[in-house]
Structure formats: structure tokens, C-alpha cells
Amino acid sequence: MYSEKVMDHFSNPRNVGEISDANAVGQVGNPKCGDIMKIYMKINDDTKVIEDVKFKTFGCGAAIATSSMATELVKGKTIDEALELTNQAVADALDGLPPIKMHCSNLAEEAVHAALADYYERHGMDTSEIPQCTGCCSSCSIEHESGED
């Protein structure tokens, strides 16, 4: 049911924890499944490179694996590169997810974008270029029929 990469990132998650001096923090949750993801980033204000990123996730194995992979995909990237992260890129990097668990990759994408929006807000920047919630988290209040988003 799960790929070897999903199992590896679940069993050996990368970048777990908090960053005490993070300058970007985003949290999202899915009220239907109970998953909650919180992403902490340390972004270099001069280069706009994500120098460190950590996560804390409460949820299923797929939620932990997608959080881990998302942090791996954005670490060392610029803000602009991280803004291009999609749930499909997270799922593909894990060699796929079962359809019923694709909402976990949505949450990972949204957590990264929420952290970047927080960074923008802290710096008085326009957040309109941050991708908006696609309906997978509680912040948008959109209910899904199937829960498979």
C-alpha cells in the first residue's frame, strides 16, 4: 500500500523538531482526519534562502512522511523556489501515495505555504503571491465530500 520511501520517511523522519528562532512558522490541520502539521523555517533575510526547516506533525504515517519529505524538498531553496512546491511534487518524491492519503500531501504543501505567508507578514510583504489554501486544511473552512483531496 505504501512505497518504500513513504515507509522510510515515516520510520526515519527528517528535520523533526522546532526552531527556537524561526522567522517563519505555519500550522495547518485537517479537521476530518485530525492531522496537524507545524513547519518552522529559518530564512536568510538577505538571500531569501531557507537555511533550516523543521516540522512537528500529529497524524498518521502518511502525514509524517509527507511533512518529512516537504522539508527535504524546500531546505536550501529560495522562497520563490519553495513557493512552487505542490502536493503532487511531495507525493511524487515519495513514489506515490494511496488516493485516500493524498490529502496529507496537500497539508504538507499548505504548511510550507503558511510558513512562507507568515514570513511575508512579519516583513510587511504582500502575501497575495502565496498560493491560497486548496481546501485541505481548517484555515479555509472548506469541507470535502470524499476526504481524498
N, C-alpha and C positions, 0 to 999 in steps of 0.2 A: 504494500500500500504506500509506503514512504520510500523515497530514494535513499541511497547510502549517504548522500550529502545532508539530507534533512536529518537523518539519524545522528550523523556526526555533529552537526551544529546544535542539536538538542542535547546530546550527551556531553559535548565539549564546547559549550557556547563561548564565543569570543567576545571580548570587550564588555564583560558583565561588571556592573557597579555604578557608582556615581562619580561625578567630577565636582569637587567642592567649589572650585572657582569657575564653573561653567558660565559662559556668556550666551548660551542658547540652551533652552530646555523646552521640550514639548511632550505633552502627555495626551494620549487618546485612549478610548476604550470602546468596546462593543458591548452594549447592554444585553444583547441576545445571548452571547456566548460567555460573557464575563471576562474576556481578555482585556488586560490593561497594559499598555506599553508606555514607558517613560524613557526618553532619549535625552542625554546630556552631551553637549558639544563644547569644545574649546576651539574657537575660531580666531585665527590671527587677524587682528583688525587691519593690518597693513596689506597683507597678501590675500586675505579672504579665503585662506586655506583652512580646512577642518583638520586641526593638528591632533585632536584627540576626540574620541566619541565613545560613550559607554551607554548601557541600557539596563533597565530593570523591567522585567516583564512578569506579570502574573497571568498565567494562562496555560493552554495546552502545549504539547510538544511542538506543534507547527508554529504557534505564536512565538515560542522561544527561538526556534530555528530561524524564522523569518527576521526576528529582531537582530539576532546574531549576524545573519548574512547582510542585512541592510547596513549595519555598522561597518562591516568589512567593505561594502561597496562604496561608502562615502568617505571613509577615513583617507586623508591625504588629498582629497579632491577640493576644488574650489566650491564656493557657494553655488555658482552658476552650474557647475557640473552636477552637484548634489541635487539641485532643483529638477534635473532631468530624470532622477530616479523614478521608476514606475513600479507598480506592483508586479507587472509581468517580468520586469528585469530581475526582481527579487526571486520570483518563482522559478524563472529560467536558470538563475545562478544556483539554485538548489536542485536542479534537474527535475523540476516539476513538483506540483502539489496536487493532492486529490481535489476534485472540484469543490467538495464540501468544505475544504480548508483554504480556498483561495482568499477568503475574507481576511485571513491572517496576513497575507502579503499586502492587502490593501491597508491594514492597520500599520504595518511597518513603513510603507510609503508615507502615510499620513503622519506618523510620529516624526519622521525626518522633516517633513514639510512644516509641521507645527513648531519644531525646534528652530527651523530657519525663520519662520514668521516671528518667533519670539526675539531672535537676534535682530531682525529688521526693526521691530517695535522698540527695542532697547536703544537702537541707534537712530531713531527718528526717521527711518526709511519707509518708503511706500511699500506696503505689503501686497498691493494688487497683483504683482507678478508672481506671487507664491501660488502654486496650484491649490485650488479650493477642494474641500472635502468632497469625496465622491459618494458619500452616503454610507461609509462603513463604520463610522465612529459616532459616539454620542454627541460630539460637538455640533453636528448638523441636524440632529433630531429626525433624521430620515429613517423610517422603518423599512426593512426589506422583507419581501414575501418569503424568499427561499433561504436566506441566510448564506447563500453561496457566492456572494459578490466577492 
